[in-house]
Amino acid sequence: MMKRLLLLLLVLPNLLFAKSFIISAIPLPKTYVLNLKITKCNELCLQQEWKNEQIFSFLAHASGVLQNKQLNSDKLIAESLLNIGSRISNGKIKIALLLPYTIIGRYAASTTTSTLAYLLARNRTFDLKSFNIQNENQDTIADALNKISAARYNYIIAPLTKKGVNSVIAINPKADIFFPTINKNDVNTTSPYLYFGGIDYKAQLALLLKRAVSPLVIFHTNSPLSNYLTSDAQNSFILSGDTNNVIKYKITDRSSNMRYTLENNNAIAHGSFLMNTPIVKTGMVMSQLTLYDVNSTNILSTQINYNPLILSLTQYQDRKNMLIANSIIVNNEIITQTNALLNNNIRYNWINYATTIGVDYFFHLITNSNREYPLPIKNNQVIYPINLVKPSYGRFIYLSPIIGKPTVLPGIF
């Protein structure tokens, strides 16, 4: 029964989003479970029902908050996935999604799923609607914001690029908008309505460069993010000492064999290697560092390579000296599992993670309930803790201390 239920849940995104990934205006039906038994069911009874996959009997008996944390977690996950009718009905949650599909591609779908999964997990009545735009021009976004306002949505999740955010800043709307893709330091605004959830790459680089030695060897691509990271790292490293030098290598789609770059290259020996490259290119470079016997002090990377693929794309010998700066630290297992069953990743994908934090904050503003992700928000920017992690044999090992640790951490994995 449980396996069939999970299979049904895995295809749920296709039913919800169809080809265009637009959420249907028809609300999902609520399920209500009635307890038809007179006898009570204690903790042992509940454990047995869950073990035997008697899901509805379990939910009928599991009323209120359960003392057993594992059973209570199982209960909340089952309630959110089966859309069990909530006893809490005050205040309808209305959130809009502003989505430039042709520009952000797959993130339009994944941020939508992240928002949906969070709202399902919180088990409250909600109204979620997407508004699609073809470009991020000011007129286009202004028209979409007018439509959102006319439909009475006052809270908006907008995974826009820097161009789109600057268009919104120029419009200066009076609606709460959360940008999971942009850090506030990269734009200029004092609007109290605009919130930012982008990772602070400068802070991550600053932490990594404390471990760097000369020469700093930077591998980069021609993407905007890679160019940004490379420029900032170069300037910061050179300013940190007169004897520091930086060597840069651009990785293209044709960079499959780096023998002439790496073999017997004394200029890069015993240096620190900064990987400003996407995960596949990073794995390729690291494997060739081992192949051509390049002696490196360490290999450094920001959030862009915090991905379990690094464990399969490289051998342990390739990554044994690698350190990755990570800001995905606060974890809510129920919301994480709800996303996983919808085939969505918030444990390693930082844009989906930031989207979840934004929805959580808006949910808090609307309902006055406690935040599930209590990260500080300073001057409308989410402040992320930073931890250095090592990709070990089959998992990430988290080093301490965590920089910027919030007062409350529901779970650190």
C-alpha positions as CSV (number, residue, x, y, z in Angstrom):
1,M,0.0,0.0,0.0
2,M,2.7,2.4,1.1
3,K,4.8,1.8,-2.1
4,R,1.7,2.5,-4.3
5,L,1.0,5.6,-2.3
6,L,4.6,6.9,-2.8
7,L,4.4,6.1,-6.5
8,L,1.3,8.2,-6.7
9,L,2.9,11.1,-4.9
10,L,5.9,11.0,-7.2
11,V,3.8,11.8,-10.2
12,L,1.8,14.5,-8.4
13,P,3.9,17.3,-9.8
14,N,2.9,16.4,-13.4
15,L,-0.7,16.4,-12.4
16,L,-0.4,19.8,-10.7
17,F,1.8,21.6,-13.2
18,A,0.9,20.0,-16.5
19,K,3.0,21.1,-19.5
20,S,3.2,24.7,-18.6
21,F,3.8,24.2,-14.9
22,I,0.9,26.5,-14.1
23,I,-0.9,25.6,-11.0
24,S,-4.6,24.9,-11.5
25,A,-7.0,27.5,-10.0
26,I,-9.1,24.6,-8.7
27,P,-8.1,24.0,-5.0
28,L,-6.9,20.5,-4.0
29,P,-9.6,18.5,-2.3
30,K,-9.2,18.1,1.5
31,T,-9.2,14.6,3.1
32,Y,-10.7,14.1,6.5
33,V,-10.0,11.0,8.6
34,L,-12.6,9.9,11.1
35,N,-11.9,7.7,14.1
36,L,-14.6,5.0,14.1
37,K,-13.1,2.9,16.9
38,I,-14.1,3.3,20.5
39,T,-10.9,1.9,21.9
40,K,-7.9,4.2,22.5
41,C,-4.6,3.6,20.7
42,N,-1.4,4.1,22.8
43,E,2.1,4.8,21.5
44,L,2.8,1.1,20.9
45,C,-0.4,0.8,19.0
46,L,0.5,3.8,16.8
47,Q,3.9,2.4,16.1
48,Q,2.3,-0.9,15.0
49,E,-0.2,0.8,12.7
50,W,2.6,2.8,11.1
51,K,4.8,-0.3,10.7
52,N,1.9,-2.2,9.1
53,E,1.2,0.6,6.7
54,Q,-2.3,1.2,8.2
55,I,-1.9,4.9,7.4
56,F,-5.5,6.1,7.8
57,S,-6.0,4.1,11.0
58,F,-2.7,5.7,12.3
59,L,-3.9,9.2,11.3
60,A,-7.3,8.7,12.9
61,H,-5.7,7.8,16.2
62,A,-2.8,10.2,16.1
63,S,-4.6,13.4,17.1
64,G,-2.8,16.4,18.4
65,V,1.0,16.6,19.0
66,L,2.5,13.2,19.7
67,Q,5.1,12.9,22.4
68,N,7.2,10.5,20.3
69,K,9.1,12.8,18.0
70,Q,9.6,10.2,15.2
71,L,5.9,9.3,15.2
72,N,4.9,13.0,15.2
73,S,7.2,13.6,12.3
74,D,5.7,10.6,10.4
75,K,2.2,12.0,11.2
76,L,3.0,15.5,9.9
77,I,4.5,14.2,6.7
78,A,1.6,11.9,6.0
79,E,-0.9,14.7,6.7
80,S,0.8,17.1,4.4
81,L,1.2,14.6,1.5
82,L,-2.4,13.3,1.8
83,N,-3.7,16.9,2.2
84,I,-5.5,16.0,5.4
85,G,-8.0,18.7,6.4
86,S,-6.5,21.0,9.1
87,R,-8.3,22.0,12.2
88,I,-6.6,25.4,11.8
89,S,-8.5,27.4,9.2
90,N,-8.1,31.0,10.2
91,G,-6.5,33.3,7.6
92,K,-6.2,32.1,4.0
93,I,-2.6,32.0,2.6
94,K,-2.4,33.9,-0.7
95,I,1.0,33.9,-2.4
96,A,1.8,34.7,-6.1
97,L,4.8,33.6,-8.1
98,L,6.3,35.9,-10.7
99,L,8.1,33.7,-13.1
100,P,10.3,34.6,-16.2
101,Y,10.2,31.1,-17.7
102,T,12.3,31.8,-20.8
103,I,15.1,33.3,-18.7
104,I,15.5,31.2,-15.6
105,G,14.5,27.9,-17.2
106,R,14.2,24.9,-14.9
107,Y,14.2,27.2,-11.8
108,A,10.8,28.4,-12.7
109,A,9.5,24.8,-12.1
110,S,11.6,24.0,-9.1
111,T,10.9,27.3,-7.2
112,T,7.2,26.6,-7.8
113,T,7.5,23.1,-6.4
114,S,9.5,24.4,-3.4
115,T,6.7,26.9,-2.6
116,L,4.0,24.3,-3.1
117,A,5.8,21.7,-1.0
118,Y,6.2,24.1,1.9
119,L,2.5,25.1,1.9
120,L,1.4,21.5,1.7
121,A,3.7,20.6,4.7
122,R,2.2,23.4,6.8
123,N,-1.3,22.0,6.2
124,R,-3.2,25.2,5.9
125,T,-5.7,26.5,3.3
126,F,-3.7,28.3,0.6
127,D,-4.1,30.1,-2.7
128,L,-1.0,29.8,-4.9
129,K,-1.0,31.3,-8.4
130,S,1.8,31.8,-10.9
131,F,2.1,34.9,-13.2
132,N,4.4,34.2,-16.2
133,I,6.4,36.9,-17.9
134,Q,8.3,36.6,-21.2
135,N,11.1,39.1,-20.3
136,E,12.3,41.2,-17.4
137,N,11.7,44.6,-18.9
138,Q,10.3,47.2,-16.6
139,D,7.0,47.5,-18.6
140,T,6.5,43.8,-18.6
141,I,7.0,43.4,-14.9
142,A,4.9,46.4,-14.1
143,D,2.0,44.9,-16.1
144,A,2.4,41.6,-14.2
145,L,2.5,43.3,-10.8
146,N,-0.7,45.2,-11.7
147,K,-2.4,41.9,-12.4
148,I,-1.1,40.4,-9.2
149,S,-2.4,43.4,-7.3
150,A,-5.8,43.3,-9.0
151,A,-6.1,39.6,-7.9
152,R,-5.3,40.7,-4.3
153,Y,-2.0,38.9,-3.9
154,N,0.2,40.9,-1.5
155,Y,3.0,38.4,-1.1
156,I,5.1,37.5,-4.1
157,I,8.0,35.0,-4.7
158,A,10.0,36.3,-7.7
159,P,13.1,34.3,-8.8
160,L,14.4,37.0,-11.1
161,T,17.8,37.9,-12.4
162,K,19.6,41.1,-11.4
163,K,18.1,42.8,-14.4
164,G,14.6,41.9,-13.3
165,V,15.2,42.9,-9.7
166,N,16.4,46.3,-10.9
167,S,13.2,46.7,-13.0
168,V,11.2,46.0,-9.8
169,I,13.2,48.5,-7.8
170,A,12.5,51.1,-10.5
171,I,8.8,50.4,-10.3
172,N,8.9,50.6,-6.4
173,P,5.8,48.5,-5.8
174,K,3.9,48.4,-2.4
175,A,3.7,44.6,-2.2
176,D,6.0,42.3,-0.3
177,I,8.3,40.6,-2.8
178,F,11.0,38.0,-2.0
179,F,13.9,37.4,-4.5
180,P,15.5,34.0,-3.8
181,T,18.1,34.5,-6.5
182,I,19.7,37.9,-5.6
183,N,21.7,39.1,-2.6
184,K,20.8,42.7,-1.6
185,N,24.5,43.7,-1.7
186,D,24.3,43.3,-5.5
187,V,21.6,45.9,-6.0
188,N,20.7,49.4,-4.6
189,T,17.4,49.7,-2.8
190,T,16.0,50.9,0.5
191,S,12.5,49.7,-0.1
192,P,10.9,48.1,3.0
193,Y,8.8,45.8,0.7
194,L,11.6,44.0,-1.1
195,Y,13.3,41.0,0.5
196,F,16.4,39.2,-0.7
197,G,17.4,35.5,-0.2
198,G,20.6,35.2,-2.4
199,I,23.6,33.5,-0.9
200,D,26.4,35.9,0.2
201,Y,29.2,34.7,-2.1
202,K,31.6,37.4,-0.9
203,A,31.3,36.2,2.7
204,Q,31.9,32.6,1.5
205,L,34.9,33.6,-0.5
206,A,36.3,35.6,2.5
207,L,36.1,32.5,4.7
208,L,37.7,30.3,2.0
209,L,40.5,32.7,1.3
210,K,41.6,32.5,4.9
211,R,42.7,28.9,4.1
212,A,44.4,29.9,0.8
213,V,48.1,30.0,0.1
214,S,50.0,31.5,-2.8
215,P,49.7,31.0,-5.7
216,L,45.9,31.1,-5.9
217,V,45.0,29.1,-9.0
218,I,41.5,30.0,-10.2
219,F,39.6,27.8,-12.7
220,H,36.6,29.6,-14.1
221,T,34.1,29.7,-17.0
222,N,32.6,32.7,-18.8
223,S,29.3,32.7,-16.9
224,P,28.3,35.8,-15.0
225,L,28.5,34.1,-11.6
226,S,31.9,32.6,-12.4
227,N,33.3,35.9,-13.6
228,Y,31.9,37.6,-10.4
229,L,33.5,35.0,-8.1
230,T,36.8,35.1,-10.0
231,S,37.1,38.9,-10.0
232,D,36.2,39.2,-6.3
233,A,38.6,36.4,-5.3
234,Q,41.4,37.8,-7.3
235,N,41.1,41.3,-5.8
236,S,40.6,40.1,-2.3
237,F,43.6,37.7,-2.4
238,I,46.0,40.3,-3.9
239,L,45.0,42.9,-1.3
240,S,45.7,40.4,1.5
241,G,49.5,40.5,0.9
242,D,52.2,41.9,-1.4
243,T,53.6,38.5,-2.2
244,N,50.4,36.9,-3.2
245,N,49.8,36.1,-6.9
246,V,46.9,34.8,-8.9
247,I,46.9,32.4,-11.9
248,K,43.7,32.0,-13.9
249,Y,42.6,29.3,-16.3
250,K,39.4,29.5,-18.3
251,I,37.5,26.2,-18.7
252,T,35.5,25.8,-21.9
253,D,33.5,23.0,-23.4
254,R,36.6,21.9,-25.2
255,S,38.7,21.7,-22.1
256,S,38.7,17.9,-21.9
257,N,42.4,17.3,-21.7
258,M,44.5,19.7,-19.6
259,R,47.8,18.0,-19.9
260,Y,49.6,21.0,-21.3
261,T,48.2,23.2,-18.5
262,L,48.8,21.0,-15.6
263,E,51.7,18.6,-16.2
264,N,55.1,19.7,-14.8
265,N,53.7,23.2,-14.2
266,N,55.9,24.5,-11.4
267,A,54.1,27.8,-11.3
268,I,51.0,26.2,-9.7
269,A,52.7,23.7,-7.5
270,H,51.7,23.7,-3.8
271,G,49.1,26.4,-4.5
272,S,45.4,26.7,-3.5
273,F,43.0,25.9,-6.3
274,L,39.7,27.8,-6.4
275,M,37.0,26.1,-8.4
276,N,34.6,28.7,-9.8
277,T,33.2,26.1,-12.2
278,P,29.9,24.1,-12.3
279,I,29.9,20.7,-10.8
280,V,30.7,18.6,-13.9
281,K,33.6,20.8,-15.0
282,T,34.9,20.9,-11.4
283,G,34.9,17.1,-11.3
284,M,36.8,17.0,-14.6
285,V,39.5,19.4,-13.5
286,M,39.9,17.7,-10.1
287,S,40.4,14.3,-11.7
288,Q,43.1,15.7,-14.0
289,L,44.9,17.4,-11.1
290,T,45.3,13.8,-9.7
291,L,46.1,12.4,-13.2
292,Y,49.0,14.8,-13.8
293,D,50.2,14.6,-10.2
294,V,49.7,18.3,-9.4
295,N,50.6,19.0,-5.8
296,S,48.0,21.3,-4.3
297,T,47.7,22.6,-0.8
298,N,44.0,22.5,-0.9
299,I,41.0,22.8,-3.3
300,L,38.4,25.5,-2.5
301,S,34.9,26.2,-3.7
302,T,31.8,28.2,-2.8
303,Q,28.2,27.0,-2.7
304,I,28.2,26.2,-6.4
305,N,29.9,22.8,-5.8
306,Y,28.0,21.8,-2.7
307,N,26.4,18.9,-4.5
308,P,26.5,15.1,-3.8
309,L,27.5,14.7,-7.4
310,I,31.0,15.7,-6.4
311,L,31.2,12.4,-4.5
312,S,30.5,10.3,-7.6
313,L,32.3,12.5,-10.2
314,T,35.6,12.3,-8.3
315,Q,37.6,9.7,-6.5
316,Y,38.5,10.3,-2.8
317,Q,42.1,11.0,-3.9
318,D,40.9,13.8,-6.0
319,R,38.9,15.5,-3.3
320,K,40.7,14.7,0.0
321,N,42.0,18.3,0.3
322,M,38.8,20.0,-0.8
323,L,36.9,22.5,1.3
324,I,33.4,23.8,0.3
325,A,31.7,26.8,1.8
326,N,28.1,25.9,2.6
327,S,25.1,28.0,3.8
328,I,22.4,25.4,3.6
329,I,22.5,24.5,7.3
330,V,19.1,24.9,8.9
331,N,17.0,21.9,8.0
332,N,13.3,21.0,8.6
333,E,13.0,17.3,7.9
334,I,9.2,17.3,7.2
335,I,9.5,20.1,4.6
336,T,12.6,18.4,3.1
337,Q,10.9,15.1,2.8
338,T,7.8,16.7,1.3
339,N,10.0,18.2,-1.4
340,A,11.8,14.9,-2.0
341,L,8.5,13.1,-2.6
342,L,7.6,15.8,-5.1
343,N,11.0,15.1,-6.8
344,N,12.4,18.5,-5.7
345,N,15.7,19.2,-3.9
346,I,16.1,21.8,-1.2
347,R,18.9,20.1,0.7
348,Y,21.5,20.9,-1.9
349,N,19.9,23.4,-4.3
350,W,20.3,26.8,-2.8
351,I,17.8,28.6,-4.9
352,N,15.1,26.1,-3.9
353,Y,16.3,26.4,-0.3
354,A,16.2,30.2,-0.4
355,T,12.7,30.1,-1.9
356,T,11.6,27.9,1.0
357,I,13.0,30.4,3.5
358,G,11.1,33.2,1.7
359,V,7.8,31.3,1.7
360,D,8.3,30.5,5.4
361,Y,8.9,34.2,6.2
362,F,5.7,35.2,4.4
363,F,3.8,32.4,6.1
364,H,5.0,33.9,9.4
365,L,3.9,37.4,8.4
366,I,0.4,36.2,7.3
367,T,-0.4,33.8,10.2
368,N,1.9,35.1,13.0
369,S,3.1,31.5,13.5
370,N,6.6,30.6,14.4
371,R,9.1,30.4,11.5
372,E,10.4,26.9,10.6
373,Y,13.6,28.5,9.3
374,P,14.5,31.2,11.9
375,L,17.4,32.7,10.0
376,P,18.0,36.4,10.8
377,I,16.7,38.9,8.2
378,K,18.8,42.2,8.4
379,N,17.8,45.1,6.3
380,N,15.5,42.8,4.3
381,Q,18.4,40.4,3.5
382,V,18.5,36.8,4.8
383,I,21.7,36.3,6.8
384,Y,23.0,32.8,6.2
385,P,25.4,30.9,8.5
386,I,28.4,29.6,6.7
387,N,30.2,26.3,7.4
388,L,33.2,24.7,5.7
389,V,32.5,21.1,4.6
390,K,34.8,18.3,3.4
391,P,33.5,15.9,0.7
392,S,34.7,12.6,2.3
393,Y,34.3,9.0,1.2
394,G,30.6,8.9,0.8
395,R,29.3,12.0,2.6
396,F,30.0,15.6,3.6
397,I,31.8,16.2,6.9
398,Y,30.9,19.4,8.5
399,L,33.6,21.4,10.2
400,S,33.2,23.9,13.0
401,P,32.6,26.5,13.9
402,I,29.6,27.7,12.0
403,I,30.0,31.3,11.1
404,G,26.9,33.4,11.8
405,K,25.1,30.6,13.6
406,P,21.5,31.6,14.4
407,T,20.2,31.3,17.9
408,V,17.9,28.4,17.1
409,L,18.8,25.6,14.7
410,P,16.0,23.1,14.2
411,G,18.4,20.6,12.6
412,I,22.0,20.6,11.3
413,F,22.8,17.7,9.0
